[in-house]
Amino acid sequence: MRGSCRGCSGKNLVELVDLGSQPIAHRLLSSPEEKEFLHPLAVHYCGTCGLGQICDPVDPEELYRDYNYCFSSWKPQPHIVDEADMICSQTQRHSAFEVGCNDGLFLDLLSKRGVKTLAGVEPNPFASQLAREKGFRVYTDWLSEPVCQQALAEFSGFETVVARQVLEHIADIDGFFACVDRLLIPDGFVLIELPEIETALSMGDGSFVWEEHVNYFTEPVIRGMLRHYGYEPIVSRRYDFSGVSIAVLARRTQVRAATWGLQPLSGHAVTFSQKLSGYGTLLRETLGAARDRGFLVVLYGVGCRACTVVNGLGLRPAIDFAVDDRSERQHKYMPGSRLPIRSPQALRDRVGPILCLLAVNQESESAVKANLSSHTDQPVECISLFSPNDIWLELERARRRLGLQTVIETGKR
Ligand SMILES: [Zn+2]
């Protein structure tokens, strides 16, 4: 295992959670017998700078060999309007370059707000083509020095560089900021949006762990990192998106702090593993009791967070099948657990109560609940599995209805 911190190079790495051997979460199976690539999945936390990290990440060649065909337009992202406004209120709106611009949704928002020159880089060939069709100059590639050179040959430098939900995927943080420095004009800005893990840690919610995220951040760590690379945070916002996300707009100062700063382990990090294990025990017990009382137990949503929770907490034996709205996922099998994935229409013939484990991000839950009630008139009990919902309160409600001991009485929380 890599023995030093990816951020500060310190040796003070503490294990946050070890989920053991896990499959690639986005790789759905065509048959329940299909062989899977497995990898060890553990997250460590630097007791000096506070950066969470997978010390032994899966080789990107293996991880991204089959593109994850995910387009911006698939996910509700109401917060990006606020981010576009944030950029436009602080800059001259000359130009912006987006790292991982996907199908150009965010570039389009900037364009509509009067940003004159827009470009981006996106490795997914299908998404980058969609962005080009919207009229943007987009390089189909990963961010690299040659891509920066090419962009600077065509444009003379950018006022703002945007990287939304990008840096958590990148092991070479130095290399990333070297590219941002290359692309920006001397007094430019960077907008960084990253998933935040403190909320999940406080809750004992393990769904944030994902092999595609090699870095894990809290807001103080994001600020410390930006200052270390010569950027002074000027505005930051917190959004309930994919769990919790933090966006920070920072101005280039070119004065680099010598270190990432000192962020000792939070109390939530210290107790996380134990809390996660207690939650898993209670959830399995609750699902078992529901089945004993005649409930059909289904998982709604088969995304990456769902995969981590089902496999990490050993929920497979307690779930009958999974449902998902996207037709391209239906008739496949979940990685690891090999739960069959069906259309929500599979609930139509059900006679008897249903316990539905909601494995969708909070911003999608109300739409999913409405969809659920259009497919069945049977009694449905829902348990949300992901923070920022209070996942213990969700469990508590279900346990009360099933006549089980309260969470407090079990002493697990
Ligand atoms: Zn560190």
Residues whose N, C-alpha, C, O or C-beta is under 5 A from the ligand:
A	BS01	ZN	C5 G7 C8 S9 G10 C46 T48 C49 G50
